[in-house]
Each structure stands twice: as C-alpha cells, then as structure tokens.
Amino acid sequence: MQYRRFGQTDLALSVFSLGTMRCLSDAQAFNATVKEAIALGINHIETARGYGNSEVFLGQTLASLTPAEQGQLVITTKILPTPDPETMARQIDESLFRLQRERIDCLAIHGINTNKHLAWVQAPDGCMKAVRAAIAAGKVGHVGFSTHGSLAIVQAAIASGQFAFVNLHYYYFFQRLAPAVALAHQQDMGVFIISPGDKGGMLYQPPDILKNLCYPFSPLALTYRWLLQDKRISTLSAGPANGLELRALHQEVNQLPPWNRQMAAKIDALEQQAISRLSSDRCAQCYQCLPCPEAIHIPEVLRLRNLAVAYDMTQFGQYRYNMFENAGHWFPGRRGDRCTTCGDCLPRCPEQLDIPNLLKDAHSRLSGPKRRRLWDE
C-alpha cells in the first residue's frame, strides 16, 4: 500500500480509503470488512451520520482493537451542515459517542451542495463556530467538506479558507470538477475522491465493450490508475460491500505497474470510442446550455447518454438518471422528459446539438426504477 500526504493536515493516508456506506448488512460483516482493510494496509476509514448504523458498527470494531492498532488509523466522519452551532455541537458529541472515541481525526461537513449550505458555513455564528470550538477542545483534528454541488459552489467553499480537505466527485468519466482539484491543490488541501468505482461508472460491473477497450487492464484498475497518476489527489474511496470485494480490488490494483504509455493509450482509445460512437451528437459538457427554464440538468442528462451510447454504460446511466427528482440537492435537476422544446438552450450550445431530441432519446434509454439515497433531505 502506498501513502500520500493529505494536504495541510500532514496526515499520511493510504491511497485507498475504506468507505463504509456499502458494508452495512450487519455488525459482523462490517467488522470483518474493516479488519480486512486494515490487514491490506488501509489506514483511513470514512463513515457518516447518514450511513445507517455505520458509526455504531465502526465504534464497536475500533473498541476491539488494541490502542496501538487504533493509533495507526485515521477516522473520518461526516455531518450535514446546520444553520446554527448548537445543532452541530450536539451532533459532534453524538458521533464521538457512537464511534467510542474522544477525538474525530477528520470531520467533513457533509454535502455543501447549495448556496444555502454555503451561507451556513460562511456565517460567523453558523455551524463552523461549533466546529472551531470542537477543534480547540481537541474533539476534532481537521475539518473539510464533501460536496455534490455545482463547480461554482465547490470553488467558493474551497476559496473560503475554512477547510483542510475536500471530498470530490471527480473521475475519468466525469471531469467537470477538474478546476476544483486545481484550486484545492493551490490551497494545499487534501483531495479525497468519492467512490470512483461506483459513482465513477459502476466499474465493479463494467459492460463488455468497456472491458474490451481497457484490456489487458480492467476498467476499474485503469481508471484508478488514471486518478492516482495525478499527485494532487491524496486518496480514493473504495466502498466494498464485503471483504472479498476489497481483497479482489487490492490484488487487481497492486499487481499493476505505475502509470505508463500503454495505460495512456487505453485512455486515448476510450476518447476515440466516444468520438466515433457519438459523432455530432456528443455533448462536450461545456454547461453553456444552463440554466434551463424547466430546471432540467441538461449536461448531466446528456453525459449519461454519452456514456450509454459510447460504452454501453446503460445500467450506470439508469442508476444515476433515476435519481433526478428523487434525491433533492444530492442530485439536483429534472429528467429529460420535462423538456417543453422551448428552444431556449439551442442558441447557447456551441456544438449546435439538437438538445430537445437528445433529451427525449436519453429519457427513453435511461428511465427505469427510481432510487433514493440513505437520507431524504
């Protein structure tokens, strides 16, 4: 296992972190997965108040370790932003109690997704007042934030100077937040990539065309290597459902050589595949079509269509598309079938795409069973 500096925290984190959202079946399975991760050299474990019983399960597992074993770990938990410091102070204490710890190494404000959340963390008497008090009291080591927000909101939160690290959605198949990675690096912030195996394309279960394009590498291993060749990135979240998935990931990734020309050529092949398959219907993700009068998240709908057409990533597209209108600010925007063909977006598209028809096509490809997150607000 390799370790990297986590920005200004100066913590040395394993390049893979254990995200615990998927290993929630029961306490025994959770315990086994955490101990498997530790045995593989992972020293960073991430949980959240919103992840069911995750904090409780993790606290039970930590209590079973020796003080020396606990001392080698870095524990991150995440708490939603609040409009007042009193609620944040109470929730920090509740998380400490569940984790059976006196100190949270890294606390992330969970989901600075909207301008309202940004205002809460920027207010002098907002939730960050309680976080600063917790740091002064030794209850919290470092504070960062996670986000599902727009690039503008992410950049504003980074530029606020209040955070030592950031949890980002940034993947080969979603590079919109590349400027946020650059800005975080300029601020010497640790960069933690959220769930690249799942949110980055459901790469645990890739379609055959993607397997063939990436061969002899797996799509998961290749995209992990693509991220890790960027030294600005500190750690990637691996969110296995059990120890077997984690062990398979470790074996696959650690058997690969460092980033090389063959890997770069495979990334080029992915790009050429998209150009070939999509032709003049390819959305270049410039975001100039926004805002939409019907609040359709046009670029994200068309990104999912890009992936379905180019790489047969329809299952992933359905997984994400059907979160529209079902996950609030965690996945904002409306579905493609809400288009009224008003034409407002058409003159702003530099690719001159027939956006209404592409939205209709995306909906026909990607609509399916609805999904919700673990939290509702």
Salt bridges, closest charged atoms under 4 A:
ASP10 OD1 - ARG5 NE 2.68
GLU36 OE1 - ARG247 NH2 2.87
GLU46 OE2 - LYS78 NZ 2.72
GLU55 OE1 - ARG98 NE 2.78
ASP93 OD1 - LYS139 NZ 2.95
GLU94 OE1 - ARG49 NH1 2.89
GLU94 OE2 - ARG90 NH1 3.09
ASP105 OD2 - ARG101 NH2 3.10
ASP105 OD1 - ARG103 NH1 3.11
ASP125 OD1 - LYS129 NZ 3.59
ASP188 OD1 - ARG5 NH1 2.85
ASP198 OD2 - LYS199 NZ 3.40
ASP208 OD1 - LYS211 NZ 3.82
ASP230 OD2 - ARG232 NH2 2.82
GLU245 OE1 - ARG22 NH1 3.01
GLU271 OE2 - ARG282 NH1 3.09
GLU294 OE1 - ARG334 NH1 3.52
GLU300 OE2 - ARG303 NH2 2.75
ASP312 OD1 - ARG277 NH1 3.44
GLU325 OE1 - ARG335 NH1 3.52
GLU325 OE1 - ARG338 NH2 2.67
ASP337 OD2 - ARG335 NH2 3.14
ASP337 OD2 - HIS363 NE2 3.50
ASP344 OD2 - ARG348 NH2 2.33
ASP361 OD2 - ARG305 NE 2.71
ASP361 OD2 - ARG365 NE 2.62
ASP376 OD1 - ARG372 NE 3.28
